[in-house]
């Protein structure tokens, strides 16, 4: 399948939010539009969409803190899963992170999401035995 991978544009925001909702990535305590705005303010070229025939069919958000890169919100349109969209988005995010000098990329997957864990296993990602802790600093309303 041929897709164009490019940075997210203003016109893509609602399509990406709908894609994230369809993929089950959104949570009530995270406003996806705020997440997009925050990411674009810091890494405008790391929030990517996959486009096919003018439609957004995938997305990934990447970030780099100077120590390691992160991947978030990887999603492919459910109708197009299994066509390499997710793999292409990860590869492009990895390429962009590498170009920035990023030596390592990580991601978080809910432990019960075995299908996604298997997807990343196939891409060469290694599972880590770590605990993740977090603290909300700004509440999304």
C-alpha positions as CSV (number, residue, x, y, z in Angstrom):
1,X,0.0,0.0,0.0
2,X,1.3,3.4,-0.9
3,X,1.0,6.1,1.7
4,X,2.5,9.5,2.2
5,X,3.9,10.2,5.6
6,X,4.1,13.8,6.6
7,X,3.8,16.1,9.6
8,X,0.3,16.7,10.9
9,X,-1.5,19.9,9.5
10,X,-4.2,21.9,11.1
11,X,-6.8,20.2,8.9
12,X,-5.8,16.8,10.1
13,X,-6.5,17.3,13.8
14,X,-10.1,16.1,13.9
15,X,-9.3,13.2,11.6
16,X,-6.5,12.1,13.9
17,X,-8.6,12.5,17.0
18,X,-11.3,10.3,15.4
19,X,-8.6,7.8,14.4
20,X,-7.3,7.6,18.0
21,X,-10.8,7.2,19.3
22,X,-11.5,4.4,16.8
23,X,-8.2,2.7,17.8
24,X,-9.1,2.9,21.5
25,X,-6.1,5.2,22.3
26,X,-7.9,8.0,24.0
27,X,-8.7,8.2,27.7
28,X,-11.1,10.4,29.6
29,X,-8.3,12.1,31.6
30,X,-6.3,13.1,28.5
31,X,-7.7,15.6,26.0
32,X,-6.4,14.4,22.6
33,X,-6.6,17.9,21.1
34,X,-4.5,19.3,24.0
35,X,-2.0,16.5,23.5
36,X,-1.7,17.4,19.8
37,X,-1.3,21.1,20.5
38,X,1.3,20.4,23.2
39,X,3.3,18.1,20.9
40,X,3.1,20.4,18.0
41,X,4.4,23.3,20.1
42,X,7.6,21.3,20.9
43,X,8.1,18.8,18.1
44,X,6.0,19.9,15.1
45,X,7.9,17.6,12.7
46,X,7.4,14.5,15.0
47,X,3.6,14.3,15.0
48,X,3.1,12.4,11.8
49,X,0.2,11.2,9.7
50,X,-0.1,8.6,7.0
51,X,-2.2,9.8,4.1
52,X,-3.7,7.6,1.4
53,X,-5.8,9.2,-1.4
54,X,-6.3,12.3,0.6
55,X,-7.5,10.6,3.8
56,X,-5.6,10.2,7.1
57,X,-5.2,6.5,7.6
58,X,-2.6,6.5,10.4
59,X,-0.7,8.6,12.9
60,X,2.2,8.5,15.4
61,X,3.5,11.1,17.8
62,X,7.2,11.0,18.6
63,X,9.2,13.0,21.1
64,X,12.8,13.5,22.1
65,X,14.0,14.8,25.4
66,X,17.8,14.8,24.6
67,X,18.3,11.5,26.3
68,X,15.9,9.1,24.5
69,X,13.0,9.3,22.1
70,X,9.4,8.2,22.7
71,X,6.6,7.0,20.6
72,X,3.0,7.7,21.4
73,X,-0.4,7.3,19.8
74,X,0.6,5.0,17.0
75,X,-2.7,4.2,15.2
76,X,-3.8,2.8,11.8
77,X,-7.3,3.1,10.5
78,X,-9.0,-0.2,11.5
79,X,-10.0,-0.7,7.9
80,X,-6.3,-0.6,6.8
81,X,-4.6,-2.5,9.6
82,X,-2.2,-5.2,8.3
83,X,-1.1,-3.1,5.3
84,X,2.1,-1.8,6.8
85,X,0.9,1.6,7.8
86,X,2.0,1.3,11.5
87,X,5.4,-0.1,10.5
88,X,5.9,2.7,8.0
89,X,5.0,5.3,10.6
90,X,7.4,3.8,13.2
91,X,10.2,3.7,10.6
92,X,9.7,7.3,9.7
93,X,9.5,8.4,13.3
94,X,12.7,6.4,14.0
95,X,14.4,8.0,11.0
96,X,13.5,11.5,12.2
97,X,14.7,10.8,15.7
98,X,17.9,9.3,14.5
99,X,18.5,12.5,12.4
100,X,18.1,14.5,15.6
101,X,20.9,12.4,17.3
102,X,18.5,10.3,19.4
103,X,20.3,7.1,20.5
104,X,17.3,5.1,21.8
105,X,13.6,5.1,21.4
106,X,11.0,3.8,23.9
107,X,7.3,3.5,24.2
108,X,4.7,2.4,26.7
109,X,2.0,-0.2,26.0
110,X,-0.6,-1.3,28.4
111,X,0.5,-4.8,29.6
112,X,-2.8,-6.4,28.5
113,X,-2.5,-5.1,24.9
114,X,-0.7,-8.2,23.7
115,X,-1.4,-7.6,20.0
116,X,0.4,-4.2,20.1
117,X,3.2,-5.8,22.1
118,X,3.6,-8.5,19.5
119,X,3.6,-5.8,16.8
120,X,6.5,-4.0,18.4
121,X,8.3,-7.3,19.1
122,X,8.3,-7.9,15.3
123,X,9.8,-4.5,14.8
124,X,12.8,-5.4,17.0
125,X,11.6,-3.6,20.2
126,X,12.6,-5.3,23.4
127,X,10.3,-5.5,26.4
128,X,11.7,-4.0,29.7
129,X,10.8,-5.0,33.2
130,X,10.1,-1.5,34.6
131,X,7.5,0.2,36.5
132,X,6.1,3.5,35.2
133,X,5.0,6.2,37.6
134,X,3.4,9.5,36.6
135,X,2.0,12.6,38.1
136,X,-0.5,15.0,36.4
137,X,0.7,18.6,36.5
138,X,-2.0,20.1,34.4
139,X,-5.5,18.7,34.4
140,X,-7.2,18.4,31.0
141,X,-10.8,19.6,31.3
